[in-house]
Every structure is written in C-alpha cells, then in structure tokens.
C-alpha cells in the first residue's frame, strides 16, 4: 500500500513499504503531542555510494569535538549519502540556501519550487572549519534529524559542507555506522525527519 502525505500545497511525500507504518505512527505521536506538521520536514531518498573521502574529514578531532557537542556523541568517520530528486530535491535546495550554499546548477523547476519552501523554523548549527599544517578544512552547516529505514530509526544530522560537488545528495552523519545498523546497501530507501 502507498500513502501520499500532503503537508502544505504543493508539497507531498509518497511512502510505501514497511517505512510507512513507522512514519505514520511518528506523525500521529507528534500530532497528539501538539507539535504540528509545520515544525518538521520529511525527506526520502536512495542510499548511494560516495567518493570515499568523507572519512578524511570526519576523523579530524576539530570536527569530532563539534559533532560531540551537536549530536551528543562523536560521529562515525564517514557519511551516508542519500540521493534525492523531485520535490525532495527542492526541499534539500531550500536547506542548502538556508546554509548559504548556492545551488545555481540545479534544474530551474527545483530552484523555483525551493523558493516556496519555508525553512525558517528549522534550526541549524554551524560547524567551523580550521587550518592544519597549511591545509584548509572547510566549515559546514548541520541540521539535527532522525533517519529511518524499515522499522528502525536513529538520531543523526544532515551535514551540508561549504564546499561540495553534490547538489542532489544529502550527507548524513551519526554516531552509528548507518549501513551496518540498518543492514542496507546502495539502492535502499531511507526517510529523514528534520525537527
């Protein structure tokens, strides 16, 4: 069975499979607590392989100290890459814009839709860059989130580096090795909830 969740026109998210019951339960609990739909954003996408270079940055003590303060623990030395498209890409572009990152090379329809998405109520944290031995390590913007796959979920953060080639790939950090925790490979669908 497939569910189509409408948040505010024209933004929708289509869900099917085992992730549905978990998310619908989460939505019901949030509504019961009076949190409301306007306070969070759902993104879904497909797990994909990255360039294999995130571990170089993620293992730096300067970043790890900031991750510990932000997510309450050190982060696994790598990121989970989640490819997005369509309306979800537009939401991600809106987050990138909030982070001060231009996405000029995205398709015009995604850019136009991104301008209609209100992310003003979503909090972000600045991850400071640094210079070590003449090498510059750039900063990033992070958004606290929860990632779900099937019936499991774990706290995480979306990390948007200041310098990145990805415009349609969300980078997820967590204290947990996410591929192992969810027992997933490339092509798996995950859902990310930003509060």
C-alpha positions as CSV (number, residue, x, y, z in Angstrom):
1,X,0.0,0.0,0.0
2,X,1.3,3.5,-0.8
3,X,0.5,6.6,1.3
4,X,0.6,10.1,0.0
5,X,1.2,12.6,2.8
6,X,0.3,16.2,1.9
7,X,1.9,18.9,4.2
8,X,1.1,22.2,2.5
9,X,0.3,22.6,-1.1
10,X,2.2,21.7,-3.3
11,X,4.5,19.7,-1.1
12,X,3.8,15.9,-0.7
13,X,5.8,12.8,0.0
14,X,4.9,9.3,-1.2
15,X,5.7,6.4,1.0
16,X,5.2,2.7,0.6
17,X,6.5,-0.5,2.2
18,X,7.5,-1.1,5.9
19,X,8.6,2.5,6.4
20,X,5.0,3.7,6.2
21,X,3.7,2.3,9.5
22,X,6.7,3.7,11.4
23,X,6.3,7.2,9.9
24,X,2.6,7.3,10.3
25,X,3.0,6.3,13.9
26,X,5.6,9.1,14.4
27,X,3.3,11.6,12.7
28,X,0.4,10.5,14.9
29,X,2.5,10.9,18.1
30,X,3.7,14.4,17.0
31,X,0.1,15.5,16.3
32,X,-1.0,14.0,19.6
33,X,1.7,16.0,21.5
34,X,0.6,19.1,19.7
35,X,3.8,19.6,17.8
36,X,2.1,20.0,14.5
37,X,3.2,19.4,10.9
38,X,4.8,22.8,10.4
39,X,7.6,22.1,12.8
40,X,9.4,19.4,10.8
41,X,10.4,18.3,7.3
42,X,10.4,14.8,5.9
43,X,12.9,13.8,3.1
44,X,13.2,10.5,1.4
45,X,15.9,9.2,-0.9
46,X,18.0,6.4,-2.1
47,X,21.3,5.3,-0.4
48,X,24.2,5.7,-2.8
49,X,28.0,5.3,-2.6
50,X,30.1,8.4,-2.2
51,X,33.6,9.3,-3.3
52,X,35.1,7.5,-0.2
53,X,36.8,10.7,1.0
54,X,34.5,11.7,3.9
55,X,36.5,9.7,6.4
56,X,39.5,12.0,5.9
57,X,37.4,15.0,7.1
58,X,35.1,13.1,9.6
59,X,38.1,11.7,11.5
60,X,39.5,15.2,12.3
61,X,39.5,15.9,16.0
62,X,38.3,19.5,15.4
63,X,35.2,18.3,13.7
64,X,34.6,15.4,16.1
65,X,34.6,17.8,19.1
66,X,31.9,19.9,17.4
67,X,29.9,16.8,16.4
68,X,30.0,15.6,20.1
69,X,28.5,18.9,21.2
70,X,25.9,18.9,18.4
71,X,24.7,15.3,18.3
72,X,25.8,14.2,21.8
73,X,28.5,11.8,20.6
74,X,31.3,11.6,18.2
75,X,30.3,10.8,14.6
76,X,31.1,7.6,12.7
77,X,34.1,8.5,10.5
78,X,32.1,8.7,7.3
79,X,28.8,9.8,5.9
80,X,25.8,8.0,4.5
81,X,24.9,9.5,1.1
82,X,21.3,9.8,0.2
83,X,20.4,10.7,-3.4
84,X,17.2,12.9,-3.8
85,X,15.2,14.1,-6.7
86,X,11.9,15.9,-7.5
87,X,10.2,17.7,-4.6
88,X,12.6,16.2,-2.1
89,X,15.5,17.8,-4.1
90,X,13.7,21.1,-3.8
91,X,13.4,20.8,0.0
92,X,17.1,20.0,0.1
93,X,17.9,23.0,-2.0
94,X,15.9,25.1,0.4
95,X,18.1,23.8,3.3
96,X,21.2,24.5,1.2
97,X,20.0,28.1,0.7
98,X,19.4,28.4,4.5
99,X,23.0,27.2,4.9
100,X,24.3,29.9,2.5
101,X,25.2,27.4,-0.3
102,X,24.3,28.3,-3.8
103,X,22.8,25.7,-6.0
104,X,22.8,27.6,-9.3
105,X,23.4,24.5,-11.4
106,X,20.2,22.7,-10.3
107,X,17.3,22.5,-12.7
108,X,15.1,25.6,-12.8
109,X,11.9,23.9,-11.7
110,X,13.7,22.6,-8.5
111,X,15.1,26.1,-7.8
112,X,11.7,27.7,-8.3
113,X,10.0,25.1,-6.0
114,X,12.7,25.5,-3.4
115,X,11.9,29.2,-3.1
116,X,8.4,28.4,-2.0
117,X,9.5,26.1,0.9
118,X,9.6,27.8,4.3
119,X,12.6,26.5,6.3
120,X,12.7,29.5,8.7
121,X,11.5,27.3,11.6
122,X,14.3,24.7,11.1
123,X,17.3,25.3,13.3
124,X,20.8,24.8,12.1
125,X,24.3,24.7,13.7
126,X,27.5,26.0,12.2
127,X,30.4,23.5,12.1
128,X,33.6,25.6,12.0
129,X,36.4,24.9,9.6
130,X,40.0,25.1,10.5
131,X,43.6,25.2,9.2
132,X,46.1,22.5,10.0
133,X,49.6,22.2,8.7
134,X,48.8,24.6,5.8
135,X,45.7,22.5,4.8
136,X,42.3,24.2,5.0
137,X,39.4,22.1,6.2
138,X,36.1,23.9,5.4
139,X,33.1,24.5,7.5
140,X,29.6,23.1,7.2
141,X,26.0,23.6,8.3
142,X,24.3,20.8,10.3
143,X,20.6,20.1,10.9
144,X,19.6,17.6,13.6
145,X,17.5,14.8,12.3
146,X,16.3,11.2,12.6
147,X,16.9,8.6,9.9
148,X,14.6,5.7,9.4
149,X,14.6,2.5,7.3
150,X,12.0,-0.2,7.6
151,X,11.1,-0.3,11.3
152,X,14.4,1.1,12.7
153,X,15.4,4.7,13.4
154,X,18.4,6.5,14.8
155,X,19.3,10.1,15.6
156,X,21.6,11.8,13.1
157,X,22.3,15.1,11.4
158,X,22.3,16.4,7.8
159,X,25.7,17.9,7.1
160,X,26.0,20.4,4.3
161,X,29.7,21.2,3.7
162,X,30.5,24.7,2.5
163,X,32.5,23.2,-0.4
164,X,30.7,20.2,-2.0
165,X,30.1,18.9,-5.5
166,X,26.8,17.3,-4.5
167,X,23.7,19.2,-5.2
168,X,21.3,16.2,-5.2
169,X,23.0,14.1,-2.4
170,X,22.3,14.5,1.3
171,X,25.2,13.6,3.6
172,X,24.2,12.1,6.9
173,X,26.3,11.8,10.0
174,X,25.6,9.8,13.1
175,X,27.4,8.1,16.0
176,X,26.2,4.9,14.4
177,X,27.6,3.1,11.3
178,X,24.3,3.5,9.5
179,X,24.8,1.0,6.7
180,X,25.5,-1.7,9.3
181,X,22.8,-0.6,11.7
182,X,20.1,-0.7,9.0
183,X,21.7,-3.6,7.1
184,X,21.4,-1.7,3.9
185,X,23.2,-1.3,0.6
186,X,23.1,1.1,-2.3
187,X,19.6,1.5,-3.6
188,X,17.8,1.2,-0.2
189,X,15.2,3.8,0.6
190,X,15.5,5.9,3.8
191,X,13.5,8.6,5.3
192,X,15.0,11.6,7.1
193,X,13.0,13.7,9.6
194,X,14.4,17.1,10.4
195,X,12.9,18.7,13.6
